[in-house]
Amino acid sequence: MTSIKEQAAISRLLSFLQDWDNAGKVARSHILNTFIETNQGKTAPELEQEFSQGASLFLVRLTTWLRLIYMTGSCLDKLLKSIGIFLSAVSSNRYLIEFLEVGGVLTLLEILGLEKIKEEDKKESIRLLQVIANSGRKYKELICESYGVRSIAEFLAKSKSEETQEEVQILLDSLVHGNPKYQNQVYKGLIALLPCASPKAQQLSLQTLRTAQSIVGTTHPSIVDCVLKVLRTMHLEVQYEAIELIKDLVNYDVCQALLKGLVALLIPSVKETSKLQPKILNDSAVLQLTANLPVFLQQAAAAKAIGVLARSNTSIAEEMLHLRVVHSLMAAMGNTDHSNSQRQASLTLEYFVQMFPVVEEHVRRSMGEELYELFLSNAEDLYMKIDSIQADILAANKVNVSKALSISGVSYSNMSFYLGPCGEDQLAYTTYFQKEGSEGKE
């Protein structure tokens, strides 16, 4: 037989549940407020004591109401926080299973894709998914099996709140750890995020990709092209993360493709650069916009990345000599339409000149004594001191250090890179800048 004390507790529980069942939205909102204030941080045994061993009876009512009203967004924040008290409580595995059995994960993921739902409510949904993911491998797998990676990644790309995006990053980082069955799915999802329009989402994806790459071990073929395209950003924090990822990727099987891609970006295709010409001819005011032209931002970032890689690893610097990096850097230095490209290329070339005597010899011969002395005196500010003729000399240079190394039989390391002749895009690019320079002098 139950004691009088136990009977009184059960009576209070039944009365509480009856009040909930009979309450409207406003009354339920008040009940949730009280519940959150009095039960935040409690353990599962403490919740059971509070509800006379019937806490699950209240949880099932919360989950039922969630499924009924989540599409409208009414009281959603309080409802999710209340459910969170159950799921995050110590020794709450029973509550977690009860929530999952009624489709809790699918509901939380669906909330992320609803346009009418407030950002704050979606952030609360992400936090509940974090709690579920942190509960163990099988729960991470359940989220992934429910098409969670796609829903979460899409939400990260569309979210307007940086705070919320950082919560999403924490969730994705959790999903890639201790989840061997689906870690590749998370890895591919992060790569798919790189072209998105949100700079914050790009930054966070790049950060998480570095972790994911070390866990997965192998690289996806699309990662090189995606990361190189990110270099078109005008956001320095995104560029920084992209270069940090590139530094990691040179240790994998995509190293050769990555280096070739970076060197190729130093001489943009004529198709890209010719887009600029009619705008300048039609409206001189548009000239101010060229500083942010994506292809030139990418050119400058590539020059910077090459410098970072070369300084960190001499073997990589040697490999890039065989990719005609010196020729391409000098061509970028002749791009008078974008000063940062000139500056970054000049700083990187300075390193190659200092490190390799054969580079110093070819650069001196190609530049001529006057221009070379200017370059040596202050490589960083060279772009401010050269005239249009000197810019043309740089843009039209024919330096081929690789050919000289091949003829002399000199090899700084065991390299197997194939070096073809200068491509049509490179020649067209050089011709374009020569033409621009001659028209300016006329």
Contacts in CASP RR format, 6 or more apart in sequence:
PFRMAT RR
TARGET T0000
AUTHOR 0000-0000-0000
METHOD contacts of the structure
MODEL  1
MTSIKEQAAISRLLSFLQDWDNAGKVARSHILNTFIETNQGKTAPELEQE
FSQGASLFLVRLTTWLRLIYMTGSCLDKLLKSIGIFLSAVSSNRYLIEFL
EVGGVLTLLEILGLEKIKEEDKKESIRLLQVIANSGRKYKELICESYGVR
SIAEFLAKSKSEETQEEVQILLDSLVHGNPKYQNQVYKGLIALLPCASPK
AQQLSLQTLRTAQSIVGTTHPSIVDCVLKVLRTMHLEVQYEAIELIKDLV
NYDVCQALLKGLVALLIPSVKETSKLQPKILNDSAVLQLTANLPVFLQQA
AAAKAIGVLARSNTSIAEEMLHLRVVHSLMAAMGNTDHSNSQRQASLTLE
YFVQMFPVVEEHVRRSMGEELYELFLSNAEDLYMKIDSIQADILAANKVN
VSKALSISGVSYSNMSFYLGPCGEDQLAYTTYFQKEGSEGKE
2 10 0 8 1.000
6 52 0 8 1.000
9 52 0 8 1.000
10 52 0 8 1.000
12 52 0 8 1.000
13 51 0 8 1.000
13 52 0 8 1.000
13 54 0 8 1.000
13 57 0 8 1.000
16 51 0 8 1.000
16 58 0 8 1.000
17 57 0 8 1.000
17 58 0 8 1.000
17 61 0 8 1.000
19 27 0 8 1.000
19 31 0 8 1.000
20 28 0 8 1.000
20 31 0 8 1.000
20 58 0 8 1.000
20 61 0 8 1.000
21 61 0 8 1.000
23 31 0 8 1.000
25 74 0 8 1.000
25 75 0 8 1.000
28 65 0 8 1.000
28 75 0 8 1.000
29 75 0 8 1.000
29 78 0 8 1.000
32 75 0 8 1.000
32 78 0 8 1.000
32 79 0 8 1.000
32 81 0 8 1.000
32 82 0 8 1.000
33 78 0 8 1.000
35 82 0 8 1.000
35 85 0 8 1.000
36 78 0 8 1.000
36 81 0 8 1.000
36 82 0 8 1.000
36 85 0 8 1.000
38 50 0 8 1.000
39 46 0 8 1.000
39 47 0 8 1.000
39 50 0 8 1.000
39 85 0 8 1.000
40 85 0 8 1.000
41 85 0 8 1.000
41 88 0 8 1.000
41 89 0 8 1.000
42 50 0 8 1.000
42 85 0 8 1.000
42 89 0 8 1.000
43 89 0 8 1.000
43 90 0 8 1.000
43 91 0 8 1.000
44 55 0 8 1.000
44 89 0 8 1.000
44 90 0 8 1.000
44 91 0 8 1.000
44 92 0 8 1.000
44 94 0 8 1.000
44 95 0 8 1.000
45 91 0 8 1.000
46 89 0 8 1.000
47 55 0 8 1.000
47 85 0 8 1.000
47 86 0 8 1.000
47 89 0 8 1.000
48 54 0 8 1.000
48 55 0 8 1.000
51 57 0 8 1.000
51 58 0 8 1.000
55 86 0 8 1.000
55 95 0 8 1.000
56 94 0 8 1.000
56 95 0 8 1.000
56 98 0 8 1.000
59 83 0 8 1.000
59 86 0 8 1.000
59 95 0 8 1.000
59 98 0 8 1.000
59 99 0 8 1.000
60 98 0 8 1.000
60 102 0 8 1.000
62 79 0 8 1.000
62 82 0 8 1.000
62 83 0 8 1.000
62 86 0 8 1.000
63 83 0 8 1.000
63 98 0 8 1.000
63 99 0 8 1.000
63 102 0 8 1.000
63 104 0 8 1.000
64 102 0 8 1.000
65 79 0 8 1.000
66 76 0 8 1.000
66 79 0 8 1.000
66 80 0 8 1.000
66 83 0 8 1.000
66 104 0 8 1.000
66 107 0 8 1.000
67 102 0 8 1.000
67 107 0 8 1.000
69 75 0 8 1.000
69 76 0 8 1.000
69 79 0 8 1.000
70 76 0 8 1.000
70 107 0 8 1.000
70 110 0 8 1.000
70 111 0 8 1.000
70 114 0 8 1.000
70 117 0 8 1.000
71 114 0 8 1.000
71 116 0 8 1.000
72 116 0 8 1.000
73 116 0 8 1.000
73 117 0 8 1.000
73 118 0 8 1.000
73 121 0 8 1.000
76 111 0 8 1.000
76 117 0 8 1.000
76 118 0 8 1.000
76 121 0 8 1.000
76 124 0 8 1.000
77 118 0 8 1.000
77 120 0 8 1.000
77 121 0 8 1.000
77 124 0 8 1.000
80 121 0 8 1.000
80 124 0 8 1.000
80 125 0 8 1.000
80 127 0 8 1.000
80 128 0 8 1.000
81 124 0 8 1.000
83 99 0 8 1.000
83 128 0 8 1.000
84 127 0 8 1.000
84 128 0 8 1.000
84 131 0 8 1.000
86 92 0 8 1.000
86 95 0 8 1.000
86 99 0 8 1.000
87 95 0 8 1.000
87 96 0 8 1.000
87 99 0 8 1.000
87 128 0 8 1.000
87 131 0 8 1.000
87 132 0 8 1.000
88 131 0 8 1.000
89 95 0 8 1.000
93 135 0 8 1.000
96 132 0 8 1.000
96 135 0 8 1.000
96 139 0 8 1.000
100 132 0 8 1.000
100 139 0 8 1.000
100 142 0 8 1.000
105 129 0 8 1.000
105 132 0 8 1.000
105 142 0 8 1.000
105 143 0 8 1.000
105 146 0 8 1.000
106 146 0 8 1.000
108 125 0 8 1.000
108 128 0 8 1.000
108 129 0 8 1.000
108 132 0 8 1.000
109 129 0 8 1.000
109 143 0 8 1.000
109 146 0 8 1.000
109 147 0 8 1.000
109 148 0 8 1.000
109 151 0 8 1.000
109 152 0 8 1.000
110 151 0 8 1.000
111 117 0 8 1.000
111 121 0 8 1.000
111 122 0 8 1.000
111 125 0 8 1.000
112 122 0 8 1.000
112 125 0 8 1.000
112 126 0 8 1.000
112 151 0 8 1.000
112 152 0 8 1.000
112 154 0 8 1.000
112 155 0 8 1.000
113 122 0 8 1.000
113 151 0 8 1.000
113 154 0 8 1.000
113 155 0 8 1.000
119 159 0 8 1.000
119 160 0 8 1.000
119 161 0 8 1.000
119 164 0 8 1.000
122 155 0 8 1.000
122 159 0 8 1.000
122 164 0 8 1.000
123 161 0 8 1.000
123 163 0 8 1.000
123 164 0 8 1.000
123 167 0 8 1.000
126 152 0 8 1.000
126 155 0 8 1.000
126 164 0 8 1.000
126 167 0 8 1.000
126 168 0 8 1.000
126 171 0 8 1.000
127 167 0 8 1.000
129 143 0 8 1.000
129 152 0 8 1.000
129 171 0 8 1.000
130 167 0 8 1.000
130 170 0 8 1.000
130 171 0 8 1.000
130 174 0 8 1.000
132 139 0 8 1.000
132 142 0 8 1.000
132 143 0 8 1.000
133 139 0 8 1.000
133 140 0 8 1.000
133 143 0 8 1.000
133 171 0 8 1.000
133 174 0 8 1.000
133 175 0 8 1.000
134 174 0 8 1.000
137 178 0 8 1.000
137 179 0 8 1.000
140 174 0 8 1.000
140 175 0 8 1.000
140 178 0 8 1.000
140 179 0 8 1.000
140 182 0 8 1.000
141 179 0 8 1.000
141 181 0 8 1.000
141 182 0 8 1.000
143 149 0 8 1.000
143 175 0 8 1.000
144 175 0 8 1.000
144 179 0 8 1.000
144 181 0 8 1.000
144 182 0 8 1.000
144 185 0 8 1.000
144 186 0 8 1.000
145 182 0 8 1.000
149 172 0 8 1.000
149 175 0 8 1.000
149 182 0 8 1.000
149 185 0 8 1.000
149 186 0 8 1.000
149 189 0 8 1.000
150 189 0 8 1.000
152 168 0 8 1.000
152 171 0 8 1.000
152 172 0 8 1.000
152 175 0 8 1.000
153 172 0 8 1.000
153 189 0 8 1.000
153 190 0 8 1.000
153 192 0 8 1.000
153 193 0 8 1.000
155 168 0 8 1.000
156 165 0 8 1.000
156 168 0 8 1.000
156 169 0 8 1.000
156 172 0 8 1.000
156 193 0 8 1.000
156 198 0 8 1.000
156 201 0 8 1.000
156 204 0 8 1.000
156 205 0 8 1.000
157 193 0 8 1.000
157 196 0 8 1.000
157 197 0 8 1.000
157 198 0 8 1.000
157 201 0 8 1.000
158 198 0 8 1.000
159 165 0 8 1.000
159 168 0 8 1.000
159 198 0 8 1.000
159 201 0 8 1.000
162 200 0 8 1.000
165 198 0 8 1.000
165 200 0 8 1.000
165 201 0 8 1.000
165 204 0 8 1.000
166 204 0 8 1.000
168 204 0 8 1.000
169 204 0 8 1.000
169 207 0 8 1.000
169 208 0 8 1.000
172 186 0 8 1.000
172 190 0 8 1.000
172 208 0 8 1.000
173 208 0 8 1.000
173 211 0 8 1.000
175 182 0 8 1.000
175 183 0 8 1.000
175 186 0 8 1.000
176 183 0 8 1.000
176 186 0 8 1.000
176 187 0 8 1.000
176 208 0 8 1.000
176 211 0 8 1.000
176 212 0 8 1.000
176 215 0 8 1.000
177 211 0 8 1.000
177 215 0 8 1.000
179 186 0 8 1.000
183 212 0 8 1.000
183 215 0 8 1.000
183 216 0 8 1.000
184 216 0 8 1.000
186 212 0 8 1.000
187 209 0 8 1.000
187 212 0 8 1.000
187 213 0 8 1.000
187 215 0 8 1.000
187 216 0 8 1.000
187 220 0 8 1.000
188 220 0 8 1.000
190 205 0 8 1.000
190 208 0 8 1.000
190 209 0 8 1.000
190 212 0 8 1.000
191 209 0 8 1.000
191 220 0 8 1.000
191 222 0 8 1.000
191 223 0 8 1.000
191 226 0 8 1.000
193 201 0 8 1.000
193 202 0 8 1.000
193 205 0 8 1.000
194 202 0 8 1.000
194 205 0 8 1.000
194 206 0 8 1.000
194 209 0 8 1.000
194 226 0 8 1.000
194 227 0 8 1.000
194 229 0 8 1.000
194 230 0 8 1.000
195 226 0 8 1.000
195 229 0 8 1.000
195 230 0 8 1.000
196 202 0 8 1.000
196 205 0 8 1.000
199 233 0 8 1.000
199 235 0 8 1.000
199 237 0 8 1.000
199 238 0 8 1.000
202 230 0 8 1.000
202 233 0 8 1.000
202 235 0 8 1.000
202 238 0 8 1.000
202 241 0 8 1.000
203 235 0 8 1.000
203 237 0 8 1.000
203 238 0 8 1.000
203 241 0 8 1.000
206 227 0 8 1.000
206 230 0 8 1.000
206 238 0 8 1.000
206 241 0 8 1.000
206 242 0 8 1.000
206 244 0 8 1.000
206 245 0 8 1.000
207 241 0 8 1.000
209 223 0 8 1.000
209 245 0 8 1.000
210 244 0 8 1.000
210 245 0 8 1.000
210 248 0 8 1.000
213 219 0 8 1.000
213 245 0 8 1.000
213 248 0 8 1.000
213 249 0 8 1.000
213 252 0 8 1.000
214 248 0 8 1.000
217 252 0 8 1.000
218 252 0 8 1.000
218 253 0 8 1.000
219 249 0 8 1.000
219 252 0 8 1.000
219 253 0 8 1.000
219 254 0 8 1.000
221 254 0 8 1.000
223 249 0 8 1.000
223 254 0 8 1.000
224 249 0 8 1.000
224 254 0 8 1.000
224 257 0 8 1.000
224 258 0 8 1.000
224 261 0 8 1.000
227 242 0 8 1.000
227 245 0 8 1.000
227 246 0 8 1.000
227 249 0 8 1.000
227 258 0 8 1.000
228 258 0 8 1.000
228 261 0 8 1.000
228 262 0 8 1.000
228 265 0 8 1.000
228 298 0 8 1.000
228 302 0 8 1.000
229 298 0 8 1.000
230 238 0 8 1.000
230 239 0 8 1.000
230 242 0 8 1.000
231 239 0 8 1.000
231 242 0 8 1.000
231 265 0 8 1.000
231 297 0 8 1.000
231 298 0 8 1.000
231 301 0 8 1.000
231 302 0 8 1.000
231 305 0 8 1.000
232 294 0 8 1.000
232 295 0 8 1.000
232 297 0 8 1.000
232 298 0 8 1.000
232 301 0 8 1.000
233 239 0 8 1.000
233 242 0 8 1.000
233 297 0 8 1.000
233 301 0 8 1.000
234 292 0 8 1.000
234 297 0 8 1.000
239 301 0 8 1.000
239 304 0 8 1.000
242 301 0 8 1.000
242 305 0 8 1.000
243 301 0 8 1.000
243 304 0 8 1.000
243 305 0 8 1.000
243 308 0 8 1.000
246 258 0 8 1.000
246 262 0 8 1.000
246 305 0 8 1.000
246 309 0 8 1.000
247 308 0 8 1.000
247 309 0 8 1.000
247 312 0 8 1.000
249 255 0 8 1.000
249 258 0 8 1.000
250 258 0 8 1.000
250 259 0 8 1.000
250 309 0 8 1.000
250 313 0 8 1.000
250 316 0 8 1.000
255 316 0 8 1.000
256 417 0 8 1.000
259 309 0 8 1.000
259 316 0 8 1.000
259 319 0 8 1.000
259 320 0 8 1.000
259 323 0 8 1.000
260 323 0 8 1.000
260 417 0 8 1.000
261 302 0 8 1.000
262 302 0 8 1.000
262 305 0 8 1.000
262 306 0 8 1.000
262 309 0 8 1.000
263 302 0 8 1.000
263 306 0 8 1.000
263 320 0 8 1.000
263 323 0 8 1.000
263 324 0 8 1.000
263 325 0 8 1.000
263 328 0 8 1.000
264 328 0 8 1.000
265 298 0 8 1.000
265 299 0 8 1.000
265 301 0 8 1.000
265 302 0 8 1.000
266 299 0 8 1.000
266 302 0 8 1.000
266 303 0 8 1.000
266 306 0 8 1.000
266 325 0 8 1.000
266 328 0 8 1.000
266 329 0 8 1.000
266 331 0 8 1.000
266 332 0 8 1.000
266 345 0 8 1.000
267 328 0 8 1.000
267 331 0 8 1.000
267 332 0 8 1.000
267 425 0 8 1.000
267 426 0 8 1.000
267 429 0 8 1.000
267 430 0 8 1.000
268 295 0 8 1.000
268 296 0 8 1.000
268 298 0 8 1.000
268 299 0 8 1.000
268 425 0 8 1.000
268 429 0 8 1.000
269 425 0 8 1.000
269 428 0 8 1.000
269 429 0 8 1.000
270 425 0 8 1.000
270 428 0 8 1.000
270 429 0 8 1.000
270 431 0 8 1.000
270 432 0 8 1.000
271 425 0 8 1.000
272 295 0 8 1.000
273 295 0 8 1.000
273 429 0 8 1.000
273 432 0 8 1.000
274 432 0 8 1.000
276 290 0 8 1.000
276 293 0 8 1.000
276 337 0 8 1.000
277 432 0 8 1.000
277 436 0 8 1.000
279 286 0 8 1.000
279 289 0 8 1.000
280 286 0 8 1.000
280 287 0 8 1.000
280 290 0 8 1.000
290 296 0 8 1.000
290 337 0 8 1.000
290 338 0 8 1.000
291 338 0 8 1.000
291 339 0 8 1.000
291 340 0 8 1.000
293 337 0 8 1.000
293 338 0 8 1.000
296 335 0 8 1.000
296 337 0 8 1.000
296 338 0 8 1.000
296 340 0 8 1.000
296 341 0 8 1.000
297 338 0 8 1.000
297 340 0 8 1.000
299 332 0 8 1.000
299 335 0 8 1.000
299 338 0 8 1.000
299 341 0 8 1.000
300 332 0 8 1.000
300 338 0 8 1.000
300 340 0 8 1.000
300 341 0 8 1.000
300 343 0 8 1.000
300 344 0 8 1.000
300 345 0 8 1.000
301 344 0 8 1.000
303 329 0 8 1.000
303 332 0 8 1.000
303 341 0 8 1.000
303 344 0 8 1.000
303 345 0 8 1.000
303 347 0 8 1.000
303 348 0 8 1.000
304 344 0 8 1.000
304 348 0 8 1.000
306 320 0 8 1.000
306 325 0 8 1.000
306 329 0 8 1.000
306 348 0 8 1.000
307 347 0 8 1.000
307 348 0 8 1.000
307 351 0 8 1.000
309 316 0 8 1.000
309 317 0 8 1.000
309 320 0 8 1.000
310 316 0 8 1.000
310 317 0 8 1.000
310 320 0 8 1.000
310 348 0 8 1.000
310 351 0 8 1.000
310 352 0 8 1.000
310 355 0 8 1.000
311 317 0 8 1.000
311 351 0 8 1.000
314 355 0 8 1.000
314 412 0 8 1.000
315 413 0 8 1.000
317 351 0 8 1.000
317 352 0 8 1.000
317 355 0 8 1.000
317 356 0 8 1.000
318 356 0 8 1.000
318 412 0 8 1.000
318 413 0 8 1.000
318 415 0 8 1.000
319 413 0 8 1.000
319 415 0 8 1.000
319 417 0 8 1.000
321 352 0 8 1.000
321 356 0 8 1.000
321 359 0 8 1.000
321 401 0 8 1.000
321 402 0 8 1.000
321 405 0 8 1.000
321 412 0 8 1.000
322 402 0 8 1.000
322 405 0 8 1.000
322 415 0 8 1.000
322 417 0 8 1.000
322 419 0 8 1.000
323 402 0 8 1.000
323 417 0 8 1.000
323 419 0 8 1.000
324 399 0 8 1.000
324 400 0 8 1.000
324 401 0 8 1.000
324 402 0 8 1.000
324 419 0 8 1.000
324 422 0 8 1.000
325 352 0 8 1.000
326 349 0 8 1.000
326 352 0 8 1.000
326 359 0 8 1.000
326 362 0 8 1.000
326 363 0 8 1.000
326 399 0 8 1.000
326 401 0 8 1.000
327 397 0 8 1.000
327 398 0 8 1.000
327 399 0 8 1.000
327 400 0 8 1.000
327 401 0 8 1.000
327 422 0 8 1.000
328 426 0 8 1.000
329 345 0 8 1.000
329 346 0 8 1.000
329 348 0 8 1.000
329 349 0 8 1.000
329 352 0 8 1.000
330 345 0 8 1.000
330 349 0 8 1.000
330 363 0 8 1.000
330 366 0 8 1.000
330 367 0 8 1.000
330 394 0 8 1.000
330 395 0 8 1.000
330 397 0 8 1.000
330 399 0 8 1.000
331 394 0 8 1.000
331 395 0 8 1.000
331 397 0 8 1.000
331 426 0 8 1.000
331 429 0 8 1.000
331 430 0 8 1.000
332 341 0 8 1.000
332 342 0 8 1.000
332 344 0 8 1.000
332 345 0 8 1.000
333 341 0 8 1.000
333 342 0 8 1.000
333 345 0 8 1.000
333 346 0 8 1.000
333 349 0 8 1.000
333 382 0 8 1.000
333 383 0 8 1.000
333 391 0 8 1.000
333 394 0 8 1.000
333 395 0 8 1.000
334 342 0 8 1.000
334 386 0 8 1.000
334 391 0 8 1.000
334 392 0 8 1.000
334 394 0 8 1.000
334 395 0 8 1.000
334 433 0 8 1.000
335 341 0 8 1.000
335 342 0 8 1.000
335 345 0 8 1.000
335 395 0 8 1.000
335 433 0 8 1.000
336 342 0 8 1.000
336 388 0 8 1.000
336 391 0 8 1.000
336 433 0 8 1.000
336 436 0 8 1.000
336 437 0 8 1.000
339 383 0 8 1.000
339 384 0 8 1.000
342 382 0 8 1.000
342 383 0 8 1.000
343 380 0 8 1.000
343 381 0 8 1.000
343 382 0 8 1.000
343 383 0 8 1.000
346 375 0 8 1.000
346 379 0 8 1.000
346 380 0 8 1.000
346 382 0 8 1.000
346 383 0 8 1.000
347 379 0 8 1.000
347 380 0 8 1.000
349 363 0 8 1.000
349 375 0 8 1.000
349 379 0 8 1.000
350 375 0 8 1.000
350 379 0 8 1.000
352 359 0 8 1.000
353 359 0 8 1.000
353 360 0 8 1.000
353 363 0 8 1.000
354 360 0 8 1.000
356 401 0 8 1.000
356 412 0 8 1.000
358 401 0 8 1.000
358 404 0 8 1.000
358 405 0 8 1.000
358 410 0 8 1.000
359 401 0 8 1.000
362 399 0 8 1.000
362 400 0 8 1.000
362 401 0 8 1.000
362 404 0 8 1.000
363 372 0 8 1.000
363 375 0 8 1.000
363 399 0 8 1.000
364 372 0 8 1.000
366 393 0 8 1.000
366 397 0 8 1.000
366 398 0 8 1.000
366 399 0 8 1.000
367 375 0 8 1.000
367 393 0 8 1.000
367 394 0 8 1.000
368 393 0 8 1.000
371 386 0 8 1.000
371 390 0 8 1.000
371 393 0 8 1.000
371 394 0 8 1.000
374 382 0 8 1.000
374 385 0 8 1.000
374 386 0 8 1.000
375 382 0 8 1.000
378 385 0 8 1.000
386 394 0 8 1.000
388 437 0 8 1.000
388 440 0 8 1.000
388 441 0 8 1.000
389 441 0 8 1.000
391 433 0 8 1.000
391 437 0 8 1.000
392 433 0 8 1.000
392 434 0 8 1.000
392 437 0 8 1.000
392 438 0 8 1.000
395 430 0 8 1.000
395 433 0 8 1.000
395 434 0 8 1.000
396 430 0 8 1.000
396 433 0 8 1.000
396 434 0 8 1.000
402 419 0 8 1.000
404 410 0 8 1.000
405 411 0 8 1.000
405 412 0 8 1.000
END
